[in-house]
């Protein structure tokens, strides 16, 4: 099974002082790429695809409301989504260039990854993306644009996904993918597997467990053994029930790490790596075309998880 790495230096959020006010490491994407490129040299370069331009407003309007996209021209709106009050006083053009442009590039990366995975029946890992808290009419939880929903819509419009083709989302970020659910939760062709901490944002999923048996609440502080046992027992069952899926998205947030104060789970460093290996093995064993996004991660070691995941993608699919 082929694999691809989707990355550009434009993913980095080199916004002055961001690290002082937010636990997000804006340079983690280039840090991760440098580790992978050094470890695999020409191999990584051969697998690399670069998104060349950010997603356009025209494409974003396929899933987001015009009023919301217009509201992003106001610094106060950007400030609210990022939960950093000070940036409401900055010129909006600066926020567009330093903050929203990288996120539009990341969305372009997820769109490219989905197209590539479908064209080549491959695994395509975007070093960024996974903005699963963005809604059709507003942003939330540091997420401005719904890149996975955008990619599904784009592939449907281009005929890469046909009517009634089945699509899966495996969301293992510590936080429930409320935004992705707002886009796709009622779509009969999209099926969601989501393990999340219900004792942190955005809270407990209120819909019927009978309708969504694979949206799985976890208690804060859940550790390796329980986390990996649940994943190992339920993920294969989920994939077997939907073995005819045409495309799988894996939202690989590393905020389940025990040192991540926003995720509030207690999975060890090696537990996070093991989680990713379990998912990759299940997907590649079934030869399922897949898109990987890196989503949340709010520690200074977040880039290391991204790098290790990329290494695993290369090893599992090309050796």
N, C-alpha and C positions, 0 to 999 in steps of 0.2 A: 504494500500500500504506500502510495506516494505521500510526501508531506511538504508543506510550504511554511515559511516564516514571513509574516507581514509586519514590516517595521519601517519607520522613517524617523530621522532625528527631529522632525517637526512635532512629534508626540510630546516632547518635553515641555513642561510648563515653567518657563524661566521667568516667573513673575516675581518682581522685587519684593522680598520680605514675606512671601507666601508661607515659607516654612516656620516663620515666627508665629503665625496666627492660625495655622491649620496643620494637622498631623500628617498630611499627605506629602510625600516626597516627589516633587515635581520633576526630578531628574532620574527617576527609577527606571524609565524605559531605556534610555541610552546606557545607563549603568548595566542593565541586564544584557543588552545587545553586545556591549564590549566584552562581557564575560563569555558569552556564547561564541562570538566571532573569534576570540582568542583561543578558545578550547577546540573549535572545529575548523578554523581558518577557511580554506576554500570551500569546504563542505557547506558551511553556513551561508556563505555568499551565493553558492549555487542554488540554494533553496529560497533565497530572499526575493520577495516581491515588495516594491515600494508603492504605496498609494501616492499618486502624483498631484492630485488637487483635493481640496476639502470638499465635503458634500455641499451641494448647492441648496439655496432656499427652495428652488423648484422641486428637488427631490425630497427635502424635508417636509414640504407641504403635502406630500402624499400621506403623511401620518400625523403631522402637527398642525394646529390651527393657525391661520394667518395672524390672529390677535396675539397669540403667544410668541410667535417669531418676531412680531413687531415690538412686543414688550421687552425682548432681549436687547433692544436698542437703548434701554434705560438702565443705568448703573444700579439703581435700587433693586431692580428685578434680579440682576446677576448676583448682587450682594445677598439677597434673600436665599437664593438657591445654594450658594456656596457657604452660607452661614458665617460670613465674615462681614461685620457691619462696616468696617472702615472703607471697604472698596466701593461703597455707594457714593463716596465723594470723589472718586477718580473719574477722569474722562472716559466715556464709553468706548471711544476708538481704541484706547489703550487696553481695555478689557477684551475687546474684540480680538485684538492682535495677540495679546499675551495669554489669554485664557480660553476664549471660545474658538479661536483658530486651531489650537492643538486638539481640542475636543472634536471639531469638525473633521480634522485629519484622522483622528481615531475612528470616527464613524465611517469614513471612507475606507479605512483599513478593514473594518468588519464587513462592509459591503463587498470589498474585493475578496476577502476570505471566503465568503459564502459563494460568490460566483466561481471562485477557483475550486473550492471543494466539490461543487456540483459538476463543473466541467471535467475535472480530473478524477472524480471519486476518491478524494484525498482528505487528509487532515490538514487544515490550514489554521495556524495559530497567529492571531493578532496579538502583538505585545501590549496593546492597550484595549480600550473598549469595555463593554459589559456594563453599560449605563442603565441598569435595570430599575431605577427609581423615577425616570422621566415619564411623564404622562402625556397624552395627546395635547392637552391644553395648558400644561404648566410643568416646570421642572421641580425637582425635589431631591434631597439627599445627595447633593453635589453632582447631580445628573441633569444635563440640559437636553440631550437628544436620545431617543430610544433606538440605539443602533441595531439591536437584534431585530426588533419589529420592522425597522427601516429596511434591513437586509432581506427579510422575508417578503415584504411588499415589493421591493425592487426585483427580486428573483421571480416572483409571480408575474409582474408586469412584463418581464423580458422572456417569459416562457420557459425559464429554467426550472421552475416549479409549476406543475400542472394543477388544475382544479382537483381537489381531493387528495393531493399528495400529502403524506403525513410528515409532520415536522415535530421534533422533540427539543425541549429545553431542559438541560440538567443544570440547575442553579445551586452551586455550593458555596456561594458567598455567605457570610454569617448573617446577612440581613435578607429578609424575604423580598423577592422580586415583585414588589407591588406595582411598579410602573409597567413592567412587561406583562403582568397579568391584566392590567387595565387595557392594554392593546390587544392581547391575544387570548386571554383567559376564556372567553366565550366562543372562540373559533373552534369548530369541531375537528379541525385537522391539525391543531396544535395541542401537544400534550406536555405537561410540566411535571418535572421531578425537582422538588425544592426542599432542602434541609436547611432550617433557619433557626436562629435564636429568637424565640417568641417574647423574651423578656427585655428586648431592646427594640429600637426603631425598625420597622414601622408597626411592630406589635403582632398580636395573634391574628391568624387568618380565620375569619368568621364564617366563611362558606362551609357547606356541608362536607364533612370528611368522606362521606360516601361518594360524593361527586368528584372529589380530589384526594384520593387515598395516598398520593405520592407528594403532597405538600405537607411536610413532616416537621412539626415543632420540636425544638430542642430546648432544654433548660440552659440558662447561663451557667458557665463553668463546665459544660460537657467535655469530657476528656477523651483521649485517644481510643481506648478500648471500646467504649460505648459508641462513639462516633463512627469508627471504622466498622464495627459489627453491624450497625444499622445500614451503612452504605453497602457493605459487602453482601448483605442478605436481600436488600430491597432493589438496588440498582439493576442487578441481572434480571430480576423478575420484571421490572419496568421495561427494560430493553427487549426482553423476550415477548412481552405483550405487544410491543410495537416494532417488531423486527423488520417490518416492511417500510419503515421510515426512510424518506428520501434524503433528509438532512437533519443533523443533530447540532445543537449549540451547547457548548459547555462553558458556563460562567464560573471561572476558577478563582474567585476571590480568595486571597490569602489572609483575610481578616479573621479567619477562624483560629489563627495563631494565638497562643496563650499570652503573648506580650502585647497584643493589639487591644487597646483600651476602648475602641469603638465596637468591635465585634463581640467582646465579652464571653467568648468561648475559651476553652483551655486545651486546645490541641497543640501538641509539641511540634517543634521544627520538623522532626522526622515523620510525625503523624501527618503533617500537611503534604510532605513529599509522597508519603504512602497513599494518601487520598488521590493525588493526581495520577499516580501509577495505576491504581485500581480502575479509575475512569478510563484512562487511555487503553489499558488492556482490554476492558470490556468492549470499547468501541472498535478497536482495531481487530480484535478477534472476530467481530461480526462484520468487518469491512464496511462500516457505516461512514459515509462522507460526513465530516465534522468540522465545525468552526469552534475555536477556542478563543475566549476573551479573558482578560486578566482581572477585570472588575476591581473590587475593593481591597485595600491593604494599607494600613496606616501605622506602620513601624519603619524604622530605618533599615530593616532587613528585607523589606518587601521586594526589592529588586532581585534579591538572591532567590526567592521563590519563583519569580518570573524566569530567571535564567535557568534554574534547575528544571522547570517545566519544559522550557524550550529544548534543553538537552534531552529530556525524555522523549519528546516528540521526534527528534532526529533519530535517536537510538531505536525506538520502537518501530518506526516506519521506514527506515532506510538501511538498517543493518541486517 
